[in-house]
Amino acid sequence: MPTIVHFEIPSDDIERTKKFYTDLFGWKIEKWPGTNDSQLTSTAGQPMEYLMVTTTDDKGNKAVGGGMMKRQMPEQQITNYISVRSVDEYKSKVEKLGGKVVAPKKAVPGMGYFALGLDTENNSFAIWESNESAK
């Protein structure tokens, strides 16, 4: 069954946002090594710094992790990534059920594919397909 596997927090000031969540929840937030080789790009096609967020439950067990990056557009909010077996299949389902695909399928090299959507209430979400062959 599809489930949330990742969340993404946009930020206008990365250091301020990192400090807030670290101090508030004790989250571990570190630069993702994948940003060193410029594989990750912003919506404008520019190389983008990306930080990985590690969370744990109250017993210290690893929980759902996330990411943090510079806000790409003024209206960008936190996005939940939901794992599916096929982004292409679920893009069609989103539209058939009255939602919208607002950003087409995009590869995260060596990790998988995602597309961004809006539900029938204009809430944003992403569908995620793991695939180590993604280019």
C-alpha positions in Angstrom: 0.0 0.0 0.0 1.4 3.4 -0.9 2.7 5.3 2.2 4.6 8.5 3.0 8.3 7.8 2.7 9.8 11.3 2.7 8.9 14.9 3.4 10.5 18.0 2.0 10.7 21.4 3.8 11.3 24.5 1.6 13.2 27.3 3.3 14.0 31.0 2.6 16.9 30.8 5.1 18.4 27.3 5.3 20.5 27.9 8.4 17.6 29.5 10.3 15.2 26.6 9.3 17.8 24.0 10.2 18.4 25.6 13.6 14.6 25.7 14.3 13.9 22.0 13.6 17.2 20.9 15.3 16.4 22.9 18.4 12.7 22.0 18.4 12.7 18.3 17.6 16.4 17.3 17.9 16.4 16.3 14.2 19.8 15.6 12.5 20.1 17.7 9.4 23.1 17.3 7.1 24.1 18.3 3.6 23.2 15.5 1.2 26.4 14.2 -0.5 24.6 14.1 -3.8 24.6 17.9 -4.0 28.4 17.9 -4.4 28.2 16.6 -8.0 25.4 19.0 -9.1 23.0 16.1 -10.0 20.2 17.9 -8.1 18.8 20.9 -9.8 16.2 23.6 -8.9 13.1 24.2 -10.9 15.2 26.8 -12.8 17.7 24.1 -13.7 20.4 25.4 -11.4 22.5 23.2 -9.1 20.8 23.0 -5.7 22.0 22.4 -2.2 19.9 19.7 -0.5 20.0 18.7 3.2 18.8 15.4 4.5 16.7 15.3 7.7 16.9 12.3 10.0 14.2 11.7 12.5 13.7 9.2 15.3 10.8 8.1 17.4 10.7 8.5 21.2 12.6 5.1 21.5 15.4 6.3 19.2 14.3 4.2 16.3 14.8 5.7 12.8 11.5 7.2 11.5 10.4 8.8 8.3 13.1 11.1 7.0 13.0 14.1 4.9 14.9 16.9 3.1 15.3 20.6 3.1 16.1 23.0 0.3 15.8 26.6 -0.8 12.2 27.5 -1.5 11.7 27.2 -5.3 8.5 29.4 -5.5 6.7 31.7 -3.1 3.7 29.4 -2.6 5.8 26.2 -2.0 4.9 24.4 1.2 6.0 21.2 2.9 5.5 18.2 0.5 4.9 14.6 1.5 6.4 12.0 -0.9 4.2 8.8 -1.2 5.8 5.7 -2.5 4.1 4.0 -5.5 5.1 1.2 -7.8 4.9 3.4 -10.9 4.9 7.2 -11.2 3.3 6.9 -14.7 0.5 4.7 -13.4 -0.3 7.0 -10.5 -0.1 10.2 -12.6 -3.0 8.8 -14.6 -4.9 7.9 -11.4 -4.4 11.4 -10.0 -6.0 13.0 -13.0 -8.8 10.5 -13.3 -9.7 11.2 -9.6 -9.9 15.0 -10.2 -6.4 15.9 -9.1 -3.7 17.6 -11.1 -0.1 16.8 -12.0 1.7 20.1 -11.7 5.3 18.9 -12.3 6.0 16.1 -14.7 8.0 12.9 -13.9 11.6 13.8 -13.0 14.6 11.6 -12.2 16.7 11.7 -9.1 19.8 10.0 -10.5 20.5 6.6 -8.8 17.4 6.9 -6.6 14.1 7.0 -8.5 11.5 9.2 -10.1 8.9 11.6 -8.8 6.0 13.9 -10.0 4.3 16.6 -8.1 0.5 16.8 -7.8 -2.4 18.6 -6.3 -5.4 16.8 -4.7 -9.0 17.9 -5.2 -8.5 20.5 -2.4 -5.3 22.0 -3.9 -3.0 20.3 -1.3 0.3 19.4 -2.8 2.0 16.0 -2.6 4.5 14.0 -4.6 4.4 10.4 -5.9 7.7 8.6 -5.7 9.0 5.5 -7.5 12.2 4.0 -6.2 14.5 2.9 -9.1 18.3 2.8 -8.7 18.6 3.0 -12.6 17.1 6.4 -12.7 19.0 8.9 -14.8 
